Amino acid sequence: MNLKFAVKVVAELKKSIGRPITIRQISRKSGLSYNAANRTVHLLVKENVVKLTKIGAASVAELNKNPKSKGFIALAEAYGAKK
């Protein structure tokens, strides 16, 4: 998993806590290509950091509430503070 991509995806999901967003929205807001965002989201789902729900033709993502997700959020905040 590309850690920079994971940090960007988690940062966007953190901004939208309480309202799931589509992979396309993650892609646009993070500056990643759709394929990179999609691949990263699915890897984060396998790691149990992100929950993906199908609504019609779209898949919406949101952060899981677990220690692993909190670790990724802390990493995203630390990486964001560095820039």
LUMMAR-916382 format. One record per atom (N, C-alpha, C): residue in three letters; atom name; x, y, z. Coordinates in nm, 3 decimals. Layout:
REM residues N
+---------+-------+---------+---------+---------+
: residuo : atomo :      px :      py :      pz :
+---------+-------+---------+---------+---------+
:     Ala :    CA :       X :       Y :       Z :
...
+---------+-------+---------+---------+---------+
This chain:
REM residues 83
+---------+-------+---------+---------+---------+
: residuo : atomo :      px :      py :      pz :
+---------+-------+---------+---------+---------+
:     Met :     N :   0.086 :  -0.118 :   0.000 :
:     Met :    CA :   0.000 :   0.000 :   0.000 :
:     Met :     C :   0.090 :   0.123 :   0.000 :
:     Asn :     N :   0.057 :   0.219 :  -0.084 :
:     Asn :    CA :   0.131 :   0.345 :  -0.088 :
:     Asn :     C :   0.086 :   0.429 :   0.032 :
:     Leu :     N :   0.178 :   0.454 :   0.123 :
:     Leu :    CA :   0.143 :   0.523 :   0.247 :
:     Leu :     C :   0.097 :   0.667 :   0.222 :
:     Lys :     N :   0.158 :   0.735 :   0.125 :
:     Lys :    CA :   0.116 :   0.873 :   0.095 :
:     Lys :     C :  -0.029 :   0.876 :   0.047 :
:     Phe :     N :  -0.065 :   0.779 :  -0.037 :
:     Phe :    CA :  -0.203 :   0.772 :  -0.086 :
:     Phe :     C :  -0.298 :   0.742 :   0.029 :
:     Ala :     N :  -0.259 :   0.649 :   0.116 :
:     Ala :    CA :  -0.344 :   0.612 :   0.229 :
:     Ala :     C :  -0.366 :   0.732 :   0.320 :
:     Val :     N :  -0.261 :   0.810 :   0.341 :
:     Val :    CA :  -0.272 :   0.929 :   0.426 :
:     Val :     C :  -0.368 :   1.030 :   0.363 :
:     Lys :     N :  -0.359 :   1.048 :   0.232 :
:     Lys :    CA :  -0.449 :   1.142 :   0.163 :
:     Lys :     C :  -0.594 :   1.097 :   0.172 :
:     Val :     N :  -0.618 :   0.968 :   0.152 :
:     Val :    CA :  -0.754 :   0.914 :   0.158 :
:     Val :     C :  -0.810 :   0.928 :   0.299 :
:     Val :     N :  -0.733 :   0.891 :   0.400 :
:     Val :    CA :  -0.779 :   0.899 :   0.539 :
:     Val :     C :  -0.804 :   1.044 :   0.577 :
:     Ala :     N :  -0.720 :   1.136 :   0.530 :
:     Ala :    CA :  -0.740 :   1.278 :   0.561 :
:     Ala :     C :  -0.873 :   1.327 :   0.505 :
:     Glu :     N :  -0.907 :   1.286 :   0.385 :
:     Glu :    CA :  -1.035 :   1.327 :   0.325 :
:     Glu :     C :  -1.153 :   1.263 :   0.399 :
:     Leu :     N :  -1.138 :   1.139 :   0.438 :
:     Leu :    CA :  -1.245 :   1.072 :   0.513 :
:     Leu :     C :  -1.263 :   1.136 :   0.651 :
:     Lys :     N :  -1.154 :   1.179 :   0.711 :
:     Lys :    CA :  -1.161 :   1.244 :   0.842 :
:     Lys :     C :  -1.239 :   1.375 :   0.833 :
:     Lys :     N :  -1.220 :   1.448 :   0.723 :
:     Lys :    CA :  -1.291 :   1.575 :   0.703 :
:     Lys :     C :  -1.441 :   1.552 :   0.691 :
:     Ser :     N :  -1.481 :   1.434 :   0.647 :
:     Ser :    CA :  -1.622 :   1.409 :   0.624 :
:     Ser :     C :  -1.681 :   1.311 :   0.725 :
:     Ile :     N :  -1.629 :   1.310 :   0.847 :
:     Ile :    CA :  -1.681 :   1.219 :   0.950 :
:     Ile :     C :  -1.830 :   1.248 :   0.971 :
:     Gly :     N :  -1.909 :   1.142 :   0.972 :
:     Gly :    CA :  -2.053 :   1.156 :   0.991 :
:     Gly :     C :  -2.131 :   1.155 :   0.861 :
:     Arg :     N :  -2.061 :   1.175 :   0.749 :
:     Arg :    CA :  -2.128 :   1.168 :   0.619 :
:     Arg :     C :  -2.034 :   1.098 :   0.521 :
:     Pro :     N :  -2.069 :   0.975 :   0.483 :
:     Pro :    CA :  -1.984 :   0.898 :   0.391 :
:     Pro :     C :  -1.970 :   0.970 :   0.256 :
:     Ile :     N :  -1.856 :   0.950 :   0.192 :
:     Ile :    CA :  -1.833 :   1.012 :   0.061 :
:     Ile :     C :  -1.793 :   0.904 :  -0.040 :
:     Thr :     N :  -1.816 :   0.933 :  -0.166 :
:     Thr :    CA :  -1.785 :   0.837 :  -0.272 :
:     Thr :     C :  -1.635 :   0.836 :  -0.300 :
:     Ile :     N :  -1.594 :   0.732 :  -0.365 :
:     Ile :    CA :  -1.453 :   0.721 :  -0.404 :
:     Ile :     C :  -1.418 :   0.833 :  -0.502 :
:     Arg :     N :  -1.510 :   0.868 :  -0.590 :
:     Arg :    CA :  -1.486 :   0.977 :  -0.684 :
:     Arg :     C :  -1.463 :   1.109 :  -0.609 :
:     Gln :     N :  -1.541 :   1.135 :  -0.506 :
:     Gln :    CA :  -1.521 :   1.257 :  -0.426 :
:     Gln :     C :  -1.385 :   1.254 :  -0.356 :
:     Ile :     N :  -1.347 :   1.139 :  -0.305 :
:     Ile :    CA :  -1.215 :   1.125 :  -0.242 :
:     Ile :     C :  -1.107 :   1.157 :  -0.345 :
:     Ser :     N :  -1.125 :   1.103 :  -0.464 :
:     Ser :    CA :  -1.029 :   1.125 :  -0.571 :
:     Ser :     C :  -1.013 :   1.273 :  -0.603 :
:     Arg :     N :  -1.123 :   1.341 :  -0.621 :
:     Arg :    CA :  -1.119 :   1.484 :  -0.657 :
:     Arg :     C :  -1.059 :   1.570 :  -0.546 :
:     Lys :     N :  -1.101 :   1.545 :  -0.423 :
:     Lys :    CA :  -1.056 :   1.628 :  -0.311 :
:     Lys :     C :  -0.910 :   1.603 :  -0.274 :
:     Ser :     N :  -0.863 :   1.481 :  -0.294 :
:     Ser :    CA :  -0.726 :   1.447 :  -0.254 :
:     Ser :     C :  -0.624 :   1.471 :  -0.365 :
:     Gly :     N :  -0.672 :   1.486 :  -0.488 :
:     Gly :    CA :  -0.581 :   1.505 :  -0.601 :
:     Gly :     C :  -0.526 :   1.374 :  -0.657 :
:     Leu :     N :  -0.580 :   1.262 :  -0.611 :
:     Leu :    CA :  -0.538 :   1.132 :  -0.663 :
:     Leu :     C :  -0.621 :   1.096 :  -0.785 :
:     Ser :     N :  -0.567 :   1.012 :  -0.871 :
:     Ser :    CA :  -0.648 :   0.962 :  -0.982 :
:     Ser :     C :  -0.756 :   0.871 :  -0.924 :
:     Tyr :     N :  -0.862 :   0.848 :  -1.002 :
:     Tyr :    CA :  -0.969 :   0.762 :  -0.952 :
:     Tyr :     C :  -0.916 :   0.622 :  -0.923 :
:     Asn :     N :  -0.831 :   0.570 :  -1.013 :
:     Asn :    CA :  -0.778 :   0.434 :  -0.993 :
:     Asn :     C :  -0.695 :   0.425 :  -0.865 :
:     Ala :     N :  -0.612 :   0.525 :  -0.839 :
:     Ala :    CA :  -0.530 :   0.524 :  -0.717 :
:     Ala :     C :  -0.619 :   0.532 :  -0.593 :
:     Ala :     N :  -0.719 :   0.620 :  -0.596 :
:     Ala :    CA :  -0.810 :   0.634 :  -0.482 :
:     Ala :     C :  -0.889 :   0.504 :  -0.460 :
:     Asn :     N :  -0.939 :   0.446 :  -0.566 :
:     Asn :    CA :  -1.016 :   0.323 :  -0.557 :
:     Asn :     C :  -0.932 :   0.209 :  -0.501 :
:     Arg :     N :  -0.812 :   0.191 :  -0.554 :
:     Arg :    CA :  -0.722 :   0.086 :  -0.508 :
:     Arg :     C :  -0.687 :   0.106 :  -0.359 :
:     Thr :     N :  -0.658 :   0.230 :  -0.321 :
:     Thr :    CA :  -0.621 :   0.259 :  -0.182 :
:     Thr :     C :  -0.738 :   0.236 :  -0.088 :
:     Val :     N :  -0.857 :   0.280 :  -0.126 :
:     Val :    CA :  -0.976 :   0.258 :  -0.042 :
:     Val :     C :  -0.998 :   0.109 :  -0.021 :
:     His :     N :  -0.986 :   0.030 :  -0.127 :
:     His :    CA :  -1.008 :  -0.113 :  -0.113 :
:     His :     C :  -0.901 :  -0.180 :  -0.027 :
:     Leu :     N :  -0.778 :  -0.133 :  -0.034 :
:     Leu :    CA :  -0.674 :  -0.185 :   0.055 :
:     Leu :     C :  -0.701 :  -0.147 :   0.200 :
:     Leu :     N :  -0.752 :  -0.025 :   0.222 :
:     Leu :    CA :  -0.787 :   0.018 :   0.358 :
:     Leu :     C :  -0.907 :  -0.060 :   0.411 :
:     Val :     N :  -0.997 :  -0.102 :   0.322 :
:     Val :    CA :  -1.110 :  -0.186 :   0.363 :
:     Val :     C :  -1.056 :  -0.321 :   0.412 :
:     Lys :     N :  -0.960 :  -0.378 :   0.339 :
:     Lys :    CA :  -0.901 :  -0.506 :   0.380 :
:     Lys :     C :  -0.829 :  -0.494 :   0.514 :
:     Glu :     N :  -0.775 :  -0.376 :   0.543 :
:     Glu :    CA :  -0.706 :  -0.352 :   0.669 :
:     Glu :     C :  -0.802 :  -0.314 :   0.782 :
:     Asn :     N :  -0.933 :  -0.307 :   0.751 :
:     Asn :    CA :  -1.038 :  -0.272 :   0.847 :
:     Asn :     C :  -1.026 :  -0.128 :   0.899 :
:     Val :     N :  -0.977 :  -0.040 :   0.814 :
:     Val :    CA :  -0.966 :   0.102 :   0.848 :
:     Val :     C :  -1.087 :   0.177 :   0.793 :
:     Val :     N :  -1.136 :   0.134 :   0.677 :
:     Val :    CA :  -1.246 :   0.200 :   0.608 :
:     Val :     C :  -1.359 :   0.100 :   0.588 :
:     Lys :     N :  -1.482 :   0.152 :   0.597 :
:     Lys :    CA :  -1.601 :   0.071 :   0.570 :
:     Lys :     C :  -1.660 :   0.120 :   0.439 :
:     Leu :     N :  -1.687 :   0.030 :   0.347 :
:     Leu :    CA :  -1.741 :   0.063 :   0.216 :
:     Leu :     C :  -1.883 :   0.010 :   0.207 :
:     Thr :     N :  -1.976 :   0.095 :   0.166 :
:     Thr :    CA :  -2.117 :   0.058 :   0.154 :
:     Thr :     C :  -2.164 :   0.090 :   0.013 :
:     Lys :     N :  -2.238 :  -0.001 :  -0.046 :
:     Lys :    CA :  -2.290 :   0.018 :  -0.181 :
:     Lys :     C :  -2.426 :   0.087 :  -0.172 :
:     Ile :     N :  -2.439 :   0.201 :  -0.242 :
:     Ile :    CA :  -2.567 :   0.272 :  -0.251 :
:     Ile :     C :  -2.596 :   0.293 :  -0.399 :
:     Gly :     N :  -2.686 :   0.212 :  -0.451 :
:     Gly :    CA :  -2.713 :   0.217 :  -0.594 :
:     Gly :     C :  -2.588 :   0.173 :  -0.669 :
:     Ala :     N :  -2.543 :   0.254 :  -0.765 :
:     Ala :    CA :  -2.424 :   0.222 :  -0.842 :
:     Ala :     C :  -2.297 :   0.271 :  -0.774 :
:     Ala :     N :  -2.312 :   0.357 :  -0.674 :
:     Ala :    CA :  -2.196 :   0.417 :  -0.609 :
:     Ala :     C :  -2.158 :   0.341 :  -0.482 :
:     Ser :     N :  -2.031 :   0.348 :  -0.450 :
:     Ser :    CA :  -1.981 :   0.295 :  -0.323 :
:     Ser :     C :  -1.939 :   0.414 :  -0.238 :
:     Val :     N :  -1.987 :   0.419 :  -0.114 :
:     Val :    CA :  -1.950 :   0.528 :  -0.024 :
:     Val :     C :  -1.861 :   0.472 :   0.086 :
:     Ala :     N :  -1.765 :   0.553 :   0.124 :
:     Ala :    CA :  -1.666 :   0.510 :   0.224 :
:     Ala :     C :  -1.676 :   0.597 :   0.347 :
:     Glu :     N :  -1.645 :   0.537 :   0.461 :
:     Glu :    CA :  -1.633 :   0.611 :   0.586 :
:     Glu :     C :  -1.534 :   0.537 :   0.675 :
:     Leu :     N :  -1.476 :   0.609 :   0.768 :
:     Leu :    CA :  -1.379 :   0.549 :   0.859 :
:     Leu :     C :  -1.448 :   0.459 :   0.960 :
:     Asn :     N :  -1.386 :   0.346 :   0.989 :
:     Asn :    CA :  -1.432 :   0.260 :   1.097 :
:     Asn :     C :  -1.391 :   0.323 :   1.229 :
:     Lys :     N :  -1.461 :   0.286 :   1.334 :
:     Lys :    CA :  -1.427 :   0.336 :   1.467 :
:     Lys :     C :  -1.352 :   0.225 :   1.540 :
:     Asn :     N :  -1.221 :   0.222 :   1.518 :
:     Asn :    CA :  -1.137 :   0.124 :   1.585 :
:     Asn :     C :  -0.997 :   0.182 :   1.603 :
:     Pro :     N :  -0.915 :   0.119 :   1.684 :
:     Pro :    CA :  -0.780 :   0.173 :   1.711 :
:     Pro :     C :  -0.693 :   0.187 :   1.586 :
:     Lys :     N :  -0.708 :   0.095 :   1.493 :
:     Lys :    CA :  -0.628 :   0.101 :   1.371 :
:     Lys :     C :  -0.662 :   0.226 :   1.291 :
:     Ser :     N :  -0.791 :   0.260 :   1.282 :
:     Ser :    CA :  -0.834 :   0.381 :   1.212 :
:     Ser :     C :  -0.780 :   0.505 :   1.281 :
:     Lys :     N :  -0.783 :   0.503 :   1.414 :
:     Lys :    CA :  -0.729 :   0.617 :   1.490 :
:     Lys :     C :  -0.581 :   0.635 :   1.464 :
:     Gly :     N :  -0.510 :   0.525 :   1.447 :
:     Gly :    CA :  -0.368 :   0.531 :   1.415 :
:     Gly :     C :  -0.345 :   0.595 :   1.279 :
:     Phe :     N :  -0.426 :   0.559 :   1.181 :
:     Phe :    CA :  -0.415 :   0.619 :   1.048 :
:     Phe :     C :  -0.451 :   0.767 :   1.051 :
:     Ile :     N :  -0.550 :   0.804 :   1.132 :
:     Ile :    CA :  -0.588 :   0.945 :   1.146 :
:     Ile :     C :  -0.472 :   1.023 :   1.205 :
:     Ala :     N :  -0.408 :   0.968 :   1.309 :
:     Ala :    CA :  -0.294 :   1.035 :   1.370 :
:     Ala :     C :  -0.180 :   1.051 :   1.270 :
:     Leu :     N :  -0.159 :   0.951 :   1.188 :
:     Leu :    CA :  -0.057 :   0.957 :   1.085 :
:     Leu :     C :  -0.089 :   1.066 :   0.983 :
:     Ala :     N :  -0.217 :   1.073 :   0.942 :
:     Ala :    CA :  -0.259 :   1.175 :   0.846 :
:     Ala :     C :  -0.242 :   1.315 :   0.904 :
:     Glu :     N :  -0.274 :   1.330 :   1.032 :
:     Glu :    CA :  -0.258 :   1.462 :   1.097 :
:     Glu :     C :  -0.111 :   1.500 :   1.108 :
:     Ala :     N :  -0.027 :   1.404 :   1.143 :
:     Ala :    CA :   0.117 :   1.431 :   1.155 :
:     Ala :     C :   0.176 :   1.464 :   1.018 :
:     Tyr :     N :   0.134 :   1.393 :   0.917 :
:     Tyr :    CA :   0.184 :   1.419 :   0.782 :
:     Tyr :     C :   0.137 :   1.555 :   0.733 :
:     Gly :     N :   0.012 :   1.590 :   0.764 :
:     Gly :    CA :  -0.041 :   1.720 :   0.723 :
:     Gly :     C :   0.027 :   1.835 :   0.794 :
:     Ala :     N :   0.064 :   1.815 :   0.919 :
:     Ala :    CA :   0.132 :   1.921 :   0.996 :
:     Ala :     C :   0.273 :   1.942 :   0.945 :
:     Lys :     N :   0.331 :   1.837 :   0.885 :
:     Lys :    CA :   0.466 :   1.846 :   0.832 :
:     Lys :     C :   0.473 :   1.935 :   0.709 :
:     Lys :     N :   0.368 :   1.938 :   0.632 :
:     Lys :    CA :   0.368 :   2.014 :   0.506 :
:     Lys :     C :   0.343 :   2.159 :   0.528 :
+---------+-------+---------+---------+---------+
